[in-house]
Amino acid sequence: MKLFSSVHDVQNIKQFIDDALALKANPYAFQSLGKNKTLGLVFMNPSLRTRLSTQKAALNLGMNVMVMNMDKEGWALETQDGVVMNGTTVEHIREAAAVMGQYCDILGLRSFPKLTNREEDYNEDFFNKFVKYCAVPVVSLESATRHPLQSLADLITIQETWSSKGVKPKVVLAWAPHVKALPQAVPNSFAEWMCRAQQENMLDFTIAQPEGYELCEDYTPGAKIEYNLESALSGADYVYVKNWSSYKEYGKVLTYPEGWMMDNEKLKITNNAKIMHCLPVRRDLELSAELLDGPNSLVIHEAGNRLWAVQAVLKTMLEEIK
């Protein structure tokens, strides 16, 4: 595996889940695999779970780790070709990415969208150029359109906690309120992984959102779409709560009806559903504190599985490095 940026980079997701759970049971089984290998983590934006879980996973595999917070410590990067760099940018991504590839065997990159130009964000120009010029395997630590490590951990969590063998769980992605515009990366990615799992007969998948918050259809093939939260929640076994801004009216926070925050009353509509969220979460805005602190919450368990998700990815990449 030279690139991990979406579910499309994984041939067998069931095997990937099994690998991650095997690593969870025996974290240091492949500690010699990363000996004398270096992972470089490049952050253009803040991170907590992604940074710590990826560093820990690399250490479990015997790797050295270097972290570069480009937004605070690096030069201002130019990404466009054919420009005279007589403005605020100091270094071109061609040289910056290439140099990082000289120092590291695997690189991870985190870069958020600007949410001002849909075409620019969804072209993933920055991420794709980084991959092209660094010339080593790359792990997406979240990009403008996807967060695949989070989604893999989410699917691991669902498979690990689902006990009714032979019965497919109903998984609902439920839009939630927020005070500012958030990217579509997490819901895009979650939808993409759940649709793939649905195609492989692992679960049934529904997306619930107010009108105007539809995701790009490229990420939702086969998903059932609901505009009524209560209807979507009926019989749900897992409810994944997440806010996102409008894709159609790109980056905007639109008006929406009341009643979209998940709480204990709405939990009664479900099949005693487990509650998931990628974190960080704004308590009693996106998701009620009573649910977050209650017995149905999987948010900490889910965050813990971030470690095993990325360790499975790094292990696969290391096995192909000569």
Beta strands, then each sheet from edge to edge (+ up, - down):
strand 1: 3-4
strand 2: 38-43
strand 3: 64-69
strand 4: 77-78
strand 5: 91-92
strand 6: 106-110
strand 7: 138-140
strand 8: 170-175
strand 9: 204-208
strand 10: 224-226
strand 11: 238-242
strand 12: 274-276
sheet 1: 1+ 7+ 6+ 2+ 3+
sheet 2: 4+ 5+
sheet 3: 10+ 9+ 8+ 11+ 12+
end
